[in-house]
Amino acid sequence: MVVITALAAVGSAVAASAFGAAIGIGAVTGTFALAAIGLATNLILGAALKALSPKPSIAGANRGYQTTAIGTALDHQIIYGKMRVGGARIYDEATGDTNEYLHRIIAVAGHEITSFDRIYINDSYVDFDDIDGDGNVSTVTDADGSSSDRYDGHLRINFHLGSPDQTADTDLVSESAHWTNTCRLRGIAYMYIRMKYNADVYPDGIPEFTAVVKGKKVYDPRTSTTAYSDNPALCLRDYLTAPYGVAEDTANIDDVLVTTAANVCDQTNTIAGTTRYTCNGAFTTSVTPYDMINNMLTSMDGSLWYAQGSWRMKPAYWTAPVLDLNEDDLRSNISVSTRHSRRNNFNTVKGTFRGEESNWQTTDYPQVNSAASIAADNGQVSTADVDLPFTDNSIEARRIARISLDRNRQQLVVSASFGLKTLQVQVGDNIRLTNSRFGWTNKEFEVVSWNFGLTDGLDLQTQMTLRETAESVYDEVDDGEAYERDNTTLPDPFSGLAVTNLVVSGGGRTQGDGTFINSAILSWTAATSSFVSHYDIEWKALSDSSYSSTTTPNTTIELSPLVDNIEYIFRVRAVSINGVKGAFVTAQFTGGGDVTAPGLPTAITADGGFRYITVSWTNPADSDLNFVEIWENTSNSTVGATKVGISGGNEFIRSNLGIQETKYYFLKSVDYSGNTSAFTTGVSATTTFIDDDDFANGVYSLFTDQGLYAIEDVSSLPASGTFTGEKVFNTSDAKLYSWTGSAWESVAADVGDVNFNELQGTIAESQIPSGTITEAKLASDSVTAAKISANAVGANAIAAGVITGDKITANTITGGLIAASGIITNSAQINDAVVTNAKIANAAITSAKIQDLAVTSAKIGDLNADKITAGVINAARIPTLSTAKFDIMSGDTYGINKGQDTAAVSGTCASVTFTPTATSTCIVQVGAMISMPSASTDSVYDYDFTLKINNVQQGSAVIFSQGDGATGINSLTLAHGFTAYANTSYTIQVDFLEEYGRAKQISCPQGALSAIFTQT
């Protein structure tokens, strides 16, 4: 007895299980024994048998590696036809200074393949022809159909088909420390993948790589060539001869039947116009040949058997009967099984397939049922699961399922022995059987089992098992059912992330300080995915290399600040809750900012001073006003006008002008965006001389700004002072008082003896109170005739007998000069020089003898201290003994205009020199306005001002800094007090220091140095 190696169980399944119990008809002529010369041929029934057989647990191995497999001893994967597959990860290595490159090899097949057609990176893909020549993946297509360049420069894939003379990957050899030229992987089809780390490119870590592959090249006996084919007959023939399959010799393959089967599979005369049967799938070598053959047979719902030393096959199609039999050909009783057992009977078929139509996912094809069969089964639906691992489309899957269903409903099975006439038939042939007792006339049966041998009576017979069939079993029926792809209602977390309709418009707002901040307002249409977490927003100036970024959960955002008139590029993408990022959508925009000029200044005036003019105005109400430009001309016209300064306030001092110089001024408003208004109407002013009220008030302000106030004359002390330290001079007692905060306190006592050496000029008559010059104060012979006014000495002023003869020059007093009373009654009665110094006795002229106010300054010669009565000259009779020294700074310029890295420059702004004759208190005051022009772009310069006495600095320096903004006006104030000793020379000066670096010459439009020495 000859049996099919490793497939003997199929025959028993057919005989014992598929056809149920048999009933005997007629007499038994003898037992049927299979002797040594006997021959048995059984049929593998493909899809129908697979549906009824127990399902082995092989963990998906019959569909190959659908994702990347990891292990130490993985089975080879075999690919027939076209299929999307994963592979075995066989090598990983990281290189680069920071391990930024990951090198990975994924083996997809243990044999040479035809091609890699498409590579999937997670759910995105790139076609093989779209990969750059150097392997760079520049563009991928995402699941929603959009394109992305996110892998450009970050992913490289090289492909090796597994040829027997395959060489090592040169890129990997050059970049790896371990992969050498001997690592050729001959006979292994693989992908070499290099990934460059980038968190944005690989947000979920290392992606899953799979590929759509055209698998093994197979031999075609029709053309005697080996080439790619998805013909099930050719693929099954290859498996029978392959070392990982049955390893049968090719001589034991019936290529005549293979050719017939291949032609049937290639037919396109179907309702859909598609190929009748194809074989597209993958498996691993862990699957047993028995299971693998059954799986492959499902792709053509075919049959496989071993007969006459050859493997033979037949796909599911109708063939005309090859033999007619009747009762005369019977050699035994007929055993008939009229129906299957309920377990083996079904009226509905469902199952799965996998292919491009189902996005390469194992998916249910629309089930096939028979209404007539369900009705015959009393409405009881019985379903058979027919999984089709090598069928890649729903049309073929339903064609195979319908044939399996209709075959199964042909339930009549006949077993009998026949004469030698049946030697001309084989398994798979159709015959016609006529038997009047069963009412069969040329009833069509298919031979499913054929045995030949001797009976006990040594009669040669064949025993056959026949199953009823009909041509209609193989007819195609269009029942209107269609496969619906992606009919799930669940959202896909990897799709729907496309952002559309990105629009950028200008915005901006004015800040509290008047600055206008330009901005861009972005809006877009939300991504359709239900899993969007937020949106990434990135932007940069078009000429920049790096982006700024932010995120928002909304579909609009305002970005600021932007630089006016600079072109920016903006891009937005959606990010899902699991970190999957959609493609960027971009837009470009140039912001114009504020283009509205501010209003004009109003209420403009110009006032002249000593070598300067002050221009004042009222600023417009615009909140973004930055400054006002001041333009100057010598006539009332803007033509030829020159901009002389800017001001952020409401006043500008134009310095460095001449005396009695007339200028006209025009103003412009400028906002923070650079918008400039028109000119205002002109105003004019003329500079003045130094002795005007403005200068006097300016000098006065220098002292009051330092807390130094004038001493006020009062006739009586006020009830209280206005501030501590206030001083008043009480004319009632001729004393100086200071307010302590609670009481007036005298600060000047009687001066005692006064040295009048420093007095110059004369003392007027009105300056000497009555009775002040007493006799004791007059030196002997000090009152000469020339010193006494005419008629100054009246009779009431001359004591009797005072003027004696020896006091009168001989013959000088005439009779006309002597009154009747015998005395000289009037000074006019005495000729000039009559009464000489020698004529007046010592102490003869007393105070009583001198008429009030008769002694004028012209009448007094040398006045010695011993001639003045003690206590008669008080402070009220003596002017303040002080000396004031001034040096005017107005109109001066200091420093020079310097270039880069120029050394510091110093000099003196003002100075005074004085030598007091008496010890004095000196109060020094400096008050000045310092004008500093704008510095060079992006620079700052400094000036230091110090007060020095005899070249020794007093106190800290005052430092002014100026940047590259508007001209700065700074107030310089210096003050110092000290004791100046008699007959000591003092030089008081204000020095400047122009610091190292780039600086500008500065000016002083108004200022003075004063030093007041008051004797103590």
Stockholm file with secondary structure:
# STOCKHOLM 1.0

chainA/1-1016         MVVITALAAVGSAVAASAFGAAIGIGAVTGTFALAAIGLATNLILGAALKALSPKPSIAGANRGYQTTAIGTALDHQIIYGKMRVGGARIYDEATGDTNEYLHRIIAVAGHEITSFDRIYINDSYVDFDDIDGDGNVSTVTDADGSSSDRYDGHLRINFHLGSPDQTADTDLVSESAHWTNTCRLRGIAYMYIRMKYNADVYPDGIPEFTAVVKGKKVYDPRTSTTAYSDNPALCLRDYLTAPYGVAEDTANIDDVLVTTAANVCDQTNTIAGTTRYTCNGAFTTSVTPYDMINNMLTSMDGSLWYAQGSWRMKPAYWTAPVLDLNEDDLRSNISVSTRHSRRNNFNTVKGTFRGEESNWQTTDYPQVNSAASIAADNGQVSTADVDLPFTDNSIEARRIARISLDRNRQQLVVSASFGLKTLQVQVGDNIRLTNSRFGWTNKEFEVVSWNFGLTDGLDLQTQMTLRETAESVYDEVDDGEAYERDNTTLPDPFSGLAVTNLVVSGGGRTQGDGTFINSAILSWTAATSSFVSHYDIEWKALSDSSYSSTTTPNTTIELSPLVDNIEYIFRVRAVSINGVKGAFVTAQFTGGGDVTAPGLPTAITADGGFRYITVSWTNPADSDLNFVEIWENTSNSTVGATKVGISGGNEFIRSNLGIQETKYYFLKSVDYSGNTSAFTTGVSATTTFIDDDDFANGVYSLFTDQGLYAIEDVSSLPASGTFTGEKVFNTSDAKLYSWTGSAWESVAADVGDVNFNELQGTIAESQIPSGTITEAKLASDSVTAAKISANAVGANAIAAGVITGDKITANTITGGLIAASGIITNSAQINDAVVTNAKIANAAITSAKIQDLAVTSAKIGDLNADKITAGVINAARIPTLSTAKFDIMSGDTYGINKGQDTAAVSGTCASVTFTPTATSTCIVQVGAMISMPSASTDSVYDYDFTLKINNVQQGSAVIFSQGDGATGINSLTLAHGFTAYANTSYTIQVDFLEEYGRAKQISCPQGALSAIFTQT
#=GR chainA/1-1016 SS CCCCTTTHHHHHIIIIIISCCCEEESCCCCCBCCCTTCEEEECBCTHHHHHHSCCCCCTTGGGCCSSCBCCSSCCCEEEESEEEECCEEEEEEEESTTSCEEEEEEEEESSCEEEEEEEEETTEEEEGGGSCTTSBCCCEECTTSCEECTTTTTEEEEEECCCTTCCCCHHHHHHCSSCCTTCCCTTCEEEEEEEECCTTTCTTSSCCEEEEEEEEEEEETTTTEEEECCCHHHHHHHHHHSTTTTCCCGGGBCHHHHHHHHHHHTCCCSTTCSCSCCCCEEEETTSCHHHHHHHHHGGGTCEEEEETTEEEEECSCCCCCCEEECGGGBCSCEEEECSCCGGGCCSEEECEECSGGGTTSCEECCCEECHHHHHHTTTCCCEEECCCTTCCSHHHHHHHHHHHHHHHHCCCEEEEEECGGGGGCCTTCEEEEEETTTTEEEEEEEEEEEEEEEBTTCCEEEEEEEEECCGGGGCCCCCSCCCCTTCCCSCCTTSCCCCEEEEEEEEEEECTTSCEEEEEEEEEECCSCTTEEEEEEEEEETTCSSCEEEEESSSEEEEEEECTTCEEEEEEEEEETTSCBCCCEEEEEECCCCCCCCCCCEEEEEEEEBTEEEEEEECCSCTTEEEEEEEEESSSCSTTCEEEEEESSSEEEECSCCTTCEEEEEEEEEETTCCBCCCCCCEEEECBCTTSHHHHHHHHHHHHTTTCCCCEEESSCCSSCSSTTCEEEETTTTEEEEECSSSEEECCCCCCSCCGGGCCSCCCGGGSCTTCSCGGGSCTTCSCGGGSCTTCSCGGGSCTTCSCGGGSCTTCSCGGGSCTTSSCCCGGGSCTTSSCGGGSCTTCSCGGGSCTTCCCGGGCCCCCGGGSCTTCSCGGGSCCCEEEEEEECTTEEESCCCCTTCCCEEEEEEEEEECCSSCEEEEEEEEEEEEECCCSTTCCEEEEEEEEETTEEEEEEEEEEECSSSCEEEEEEEEEEEEECTTCCEEEEEEEEECSSSCCCEEEEEEEEEEEEEEC
#=GC SS_cons          CCCCTTTHHHHHIIIIIISCCCEEESCCCCCBCCCTTCEEEECBCTHHHHHHSCCCCCTTGGGCCSSCBCCSSCCCEEEESEEEECCEEEEEEEESTTSCEEEEEEEEESSCEEEEEEEEETTEEEEGGGSCTTSBCCCEECTTSCEECTTTTTEEEEEECCCTTCCCCHHHHHHCSSCCTTCCCTTCEEEEEEEECCTTTCTTSSCCEEEEEEEEEEEETTTTEEEECCCHHHHHHHHHHSTTTTCCCGGGBCHHHHHHHHHHHTCCCSTTCSCSCCCCEEEETTSCHHHHHHHHHGGGTCEEEEETTEEEEECSCCCCCCEEECGGGBCSCEEEECSCCGGGCCSEEECEECSGGGTTSCEECCCEECHHHHHHTTTCCCEEECCCTTCCSHHHHHHHHHHHHHHHHCCCEEEEEECGGGGGCCTTCEEEEEETTTTEEEEEEEEEEEEEEEBTTCCEEEEEEEEECCGGGGCCCCCSCCCCTTCCCSCCTTSCCCCEEEEEEEEEEECTTSCEEEEEEEEEECCSCTTEEEEEEEEEETTCSSCEEEEESSSEEEEEEECTTCEEEEEEEEEETTSCBCCCEEEEEECCCCCCCCCCCEEEEEEEEBTEEEEEEECCSCTTEEEEEEEEESSSCSTTCEEEEEESSSEEEECSCCTTCEEEEEEEEEETTCCBCCCCCCEEEECBCTTSHHHHHHHHHHHHTTTCCCCEEESSCCSSCSSTTCEEEETTTTEEEEECSSSEEECCCCCCSCCGGGCCSCCCGGGSCTTCSCGGGSCTTCSCGGGSCTTCSCGGGSCTTCSCGGGSCTTCSCGGGSCTTSSCCCGGGSCTTSSCGGGSCTTCSCGGGSCTTCCCGGGCCCCCGGGSCTTCSCGGGSCCCEEEEEEECTTEEESCCCCTTCCCEEEEEEEEEECCSSCEEEEEEEEEEEEECCCSTTCCEEEEEEEEETTEEEEEEEEEEECSSSCEEEEEEEEEEEEECTTCCEEEEEEEEECSSSCCCEEEEEEEEEEEEEEC
//
